[in-house]
Amino acid sequence: MPLPTDEKLLALSSDLIAQFDTLFGLHPSFRPAHAKGVMLTGTFTPSPDAVALTNAPHVMRASTPVTVRFSSSTGLPLIPDTDPNGNPRGMAIRFHLAEHSHTDIVAHSADGFPTRTGGEFLEFLKALATSDLAAPSDPAHPKPVEIFLGSHPAALAFVQMPKPFPESFGREAYFGVTAMQFINADGAARHGRYRIVPEAGVAHLEDAGLPAKGPNYLFDELTERLAAGPIGFRVAVQLAKDGDVTDDATIHWPEDRTVLELGTISLTAFVADEAKEQQQIIFDPIPRVEGIAPSDDPLLELRAAIYLMSGRRRRAAVRE
């Protein structure tokens, strides 16, 4: 995957990575966001109805091997699982189509995103970095982040959205941030957003139960869950109707929109030599595969550039 040639896009990507470093400290051998993570392997099996939506390779074959990375928010590699800043949690899926051929889904456990553009997101991160939220008695008000949220209602709604602690990575729902365009073999195209739902059901902790949990409870629980059997998810797509906004990640579509199941994922083991693979794999939010195309959402190219730039930095840090 080559870097884009758009100089403004590259500059914004660099600025965002630098801002993450400002917020969380410099950890070059880890991702600047969602640094703490774990990787599992398994299989994707398509639904018979999926071919009506897309002729993507992993929908047209009987099954496809997958690698899945679960993660916690922030760029802190050792953030406790009980820290509220670890929410929303992340889930990235790689479908291994052939040697050196794949397509990915990148999702998180909050249905939405705080800003429509990368420039607004950079403003948001800068406002967070210059606001001492740990000092609520500070008479200096409004703080920069309060000013930003006051003028960006979508960001305020995202910040105020409930982000409960999951009982398990395997009992959380995950949402694609941006819309994609799905094209079937007849050329019919529909926009949709991914929804990934655990087969065991969604389950969140009650506030009273959180103090009893250890700093790595989500990661430790996966070991126990895998020992009991495969961890299953249903991969679905919420379909837009004509007139729905498809290029703005801050806008939700009504819940009455059709949700079509693409297939199921069964996770059966941790990735072998996981530490090495964590450094090597670079997920791509742009599908780059027949049957699924990116929407016009401005976040897509930016996110792809950030993931690639930070991935190259991560690999270089390991080699040094």
Buried (B, 14 or more C-beta within 10 A) or exposed (E): EEEBEEEEBBEBBEBBBBBBBBBBEEBEBBBBBBBBBBBBBBBBBBBEEBBBBBBBBBBBEEBBBBBBBBBBBBBBBEBBBBBEEBBBBBBBBBBBBEEEEBBBBBBBBBBBBBBBBBBBBBBBBBBBBEBEEEEEEEEEEEBBBBEBBEEBEBBBBBBEEEBBBBBBBBBBBBBBBBBBBBBBEEEEEBBBBBBBBBBBEEEBBEEEEBEEBEEBBBBEBBEEBBEEEBBBBBBBBBBBEEEBBBBBBBBBBEEEBEBBBBBBBBBEEEBEEBEEBBBEBBBBBBBBBBBBBBBEBBBBBBBBBBBBBBBEBBEEBBEE
